[in-house]
């Protein structure tokens, strides 16, 4: 209790490990508290911008995707080739462990244990209590700032921001499977499946990781059997006999929280802040960015002593990505509502303008504004699909 850390990061996922790494590199004393053994269900896709911005080495890229196949409720499909690059795939289990080790190598104090609570000492400095892995006596440590990066059901958020409602979530479940040696498995294509029998309100996926793959689904319908859906999907894809390496499930938030800090010494990042993209469920890039911005805000607090600095994290994130999240939220609300609209959504994906603007936006994490005529063409084709006037 005599030591006071500059920052305690609760959670060692992409957000927490990135925040801890950035702060440690900057010379701050950082404790990264990670609950060992939890792997979030994740397809593992990362865009080129993530590889550049966060210096992800080639050895962490287990597959390079050059095409996405979009499959409609009537089993029709559209191929969307990746132009001028690739989508990197990582194996979440090994990738996140590498992120944690990088933070530790750069000076973060990495400890394995479960967060128990936050209190305050007589001097007003926050005290974090946690239970070390394999022990039955809690440990208490102090910090000038706390970053809560402990997932969609964040205990840090519940304690530090008790008046804020928890975000609405999609529940995701996947199985990591291994292709047999005799299989002609295409390890360079992602399948995104919009069939209602596999997900009534979201989508299902098959994402390759070399000779292994993540095959999963998501739904906000609590009565829907995610495991049964994945079993049926595996059978339809000819993967029911493949070896299952592991199974994972977790809630996935799809809307940023309205407030990420407590106005004093706690700021949220990653799933705890709700930064998973609507419609796509993409989370790794946004989690890492959220962790980086939380680190920027924490560093500013330490430098100035002004708690208003913590609000920087959300302001900076929403300035760059708020409009993207808004557009994706509308897309999910409209196109995923039933199989009729999803059938038309997949038809729309045939359009070259849609494909080009989609990939440009995904690869660079920005809405593409430089081609207003393409947007106009998409709007007209979109309207035709909605009105049933398109034969495409």
QUIRALIN-V436505 format. One record per pair of residues at least 24 apart in sequence whose C-alpha atoms are under 8 Angstrom apart, sorted by the first residue. I is the first residue (numbers start at 1). GAP is how many residues later the second one is. D is the distance in whole Angstrom. If there is no record, write none. Layout:
BEGIN
i gap d
I GAP D
I GAP D
END
This chain:
BEGIN
i gap d
1 139 7
1 140 6
1 141 6
3 138 7
3 139 7
4 137 7
4 138 5
4 139 5
4 140 7
5 24 5
5 25 6
5 26 7
5 136 8
5 137 6
5 138 5
5 139 7
6 24 6
6 137 6
6 138 5
6 139 6
6 296 7
7 24 7
7 136 6
7 137 6
7 138 5
7 139 5
7 140 7
7 291 8
8 24 6
8 25 7
8 135 6
8 137 7
8 138 5
8 139 6
9 24 6
9 137 6
9 138 5
9 139 6
9 140 7
10 24 7
10 105 7
10 136 7
10 137 6
10 138 5
10 139 6
10 140 6
10 146 8
11 24 7
11 137 7
11 138 5
11 139 4
11 140 8
12 84 8
12 88 6
12 137 7
12 138 8
13 83 6
13 86 8
13 87 8
13 136 7
13 137 8
14 82 6
14 85 7
14 256 8
14 270 6
14 273 6
14 274 5
14 277 8
15 134 6
15 254 6
15 255 5
15 272 5
15 273 5
15 274 7
15 275 6
15 276 4
15 277 7
16 131 8
16 132 8
16 133 5
16 134 8
16 253 7
16 254 8
16 272 8
16 275 6
17 79 8
17 82 6
17 83 5
17 86 6
17 274 8
18 81 7
18 85 7
18 270 6
18 273 6
18 274 6
19 269 8
19 272 5
19 273 5
19 274 8
19 275 7
19 276 5
20 83 6
20 88 6
20 275 7
21 81 7
21 82 4
21 83 7
21 85 7
21 86 8
21 87 7
22 81 8
22 270 7
22 273 7
23 272 6
23 276 7
24 79 7
24 82 6
24 83 5
24 84 5
25 81 6
25 82 7
29 78 8
29 79 7
30 77 8
30 78 5
30 79 6
31 77 6
31 78 5
31 79 6
31 80 7
32 76 7
32 77 6
32 78 5
32 79 6
33 77 6
33 78 5
33 79 6
33 80 6
33 81 8
33 82 8
34 76 7
34 77 6
34 78 5
34 79 6
34 80 7
35 77 6
35 78 5
35 79 5
35 80 8
35 98 8
36 76 6
36 77 7
36 97 8
39 53 7
39 54 6
39 209 7
40 52 8
40 208 6
40 209 7
40 210 6
41 131 7
41 132 6
41 133 6
41 207 5
41 208 6
41 209 7
42 50 7
42 132 8
42 172 7
43 46 8
43 162 8
43 163 8
43 164 6
43 171 6
43 172 8
44 45 5
44 46 5
44 47 6
44 48 6
44 163 8
44 240 8
45 42 7
45 43 6
45 44 5
45 45 7
45 237 8
45 239 8
46 41 6
46 42 5
46 43 6
46 44 7
46 238 7
46 239 6
47 39 8
47 40 5
47 41 6
47 238 7
47 315 7
47 316 5
47 317 7
48 37 8
48 38 7
48 39 7
48 40 7
48 315 6
48 316 7
49 314 6
49 315 6
49 316 7
50 235 6
54 234 8
60 30 6
60 31 8
60 35 6
61 27 6
61 28 6
61 29 5
62 26 8
62 27 6
62 28 5
62 29 7
62 147 5
62 148 6
63 25 6
63 26 5
63 27 7
63 124 7
63 125 7
63 145 7
63 146 5
63 147 5
64 24 5
64 25 6
64 124 6
65 24 7
65 122 8
65 123 4
65 124 5
65 125 7
66 122 6
66 123 6
67 121 7
67 122 5
67 123 6
68 121 6
68 122 5
68 123 6
68 124 7
69 120 7
69 121 6
69 122 5
69 123 6
70 121 6
70 122 5
70 123 6
70 124 8
70 276 7
70 279 8
71 120 7
71 121 6
71 122 5
71 123 6
71 124 7
71 275 7
72 121 7
72 122 5
72 123 6
72 270 7
72 271 5
72 274 6
73 120 8
73 121 6
73 122 4
73 123 6
73 266 6
73 269 7
73 270 6
74 121 7
74 269 7
75 120 7
77 269 7
78 268 7
78 269 8
78 271 7
78 272 6
79 271 8
80 269 8
80 270 8
80 275 6
82 277 7
83 273 8
83 276 8
87 276 8
89 119 7
89 120 6
90 119 7
91 118 6
115 40 8
117 38 8
117 39 7
117 42 7
118 38 8
118 41 7
118 42 8
126 139 8
144 121 7
144 158 8
145 120 5
145 121 6
145 153 7
145 157 8
146 119 6
146 120 5
146 121 6
147 119 6
147 120 5
147 121 6
147 122 7
147 147 7
147 151 8
148 118 7
148 119 6
148 120 5
148 121 6
148 124 7
149 119 6
149 120 5
149 121 6
149 122 7
149 123 6
149 124 8
149 142 8
150 121 7
150 122 6
151 119 7
151 120 5
151 121 5
152 99 6
152 100 6
152 101 6
152 119 5
152 120 5
152 121 8
152 122 7
153 98 8
153 119 7
154 118 5
157 111 7
157 115 7
160 102 6
160 106 7
161 100 7
161 101 6
164 95 8
167 86 6
167 87 7
167 88 7
167 89 8
167 90 7
167 107 7
168 85 6
168 86 7
168 87 7
169 51 6
169 82 6
169 83 5
169 84 4
169 85 6
170 48 6
170 49 5
170 50 4
170 81 6
170 82 5
170 83 6
170 84 7
171 47 5
171 48 5
171 49 6
171 78 7
171 79 6
171 80 4
171 81 6
172 44 7
172 45 6
172 46 4
172 47 7
172 54 8
172 77 6
172 78 6
172 79 6
172 80 7
173 43 6
173 44 6
173 45 6
173 53 6
173 54 7
173 57 8
173 74 8
173 75 6
173 76 4
173 77 7
174 40 6
174 41 5
174 42 4
174 43 6
174 53 8
174 56 7
174 73 6
174 74 6
174 75 7
175 39 6
175 40 5
175 41 6
175 55 8
175 69 7
175 70 7
175 71 6
175 72 5
175 73 7
176 36 7
176 37 6
176 38 5
176 39 7
176 68 6
176 69 5
176 70 5
176 71 6
177 35 5
177 36 5
177 37 7
177 38 8
177 65 6
177 66 6
177 67 4
177 68 6
177 69 7
178 33 6
178 34 4
178 35 7
178 64 6
178 65 5
178 66 7
178 67 7
179 32 6
179 33 6
179 34 8
179 60 8
179 63 6
179 64 7
180 62 7
180 63 8
185 26 8
187 24 7
194 145 8
194 148 7
194 149 8
195 144 7
196 142 7
196 143 6
197 32 7
198 31 5
198 32 7
198 34 8
198 35 7
199 30 7
200 138 7
201 135 6
201 136 6
201 137 7
202 77 7
202 130 8
202 134 6
252 24 7
252 29 8
254 24 5
254 27 7
255 70 8
255 74 8
259 55 7
260 51 7
260 53 8
260 54 6
261 49 6
261 50 6
263 44 6
263 45 6
263 47 7
263 48 8
264 43 5
264 44 8
264 46 8
265 42 7
265 45 8
266 44 8
267 27 7
267 31 8
267 43 6
267 44 8
267 46 8
268 26 7
269 25 6
277 48 6
277 51 7
278 47 6
278 50 5
278 51 5
278 54 7
279 49 6
279 50 6
279 52 6
279 53 5
280 48 8
289 28 8
290 27 7
293 24 7
320 46 8
321 44 8
321 45 7
324 42 7
324 43 7
341 45 8
344 41 6
344 42 7
347 45 7
348 33 8
348 34 7
348 37 8
353 24 8
353 25 7
354 24 7
END
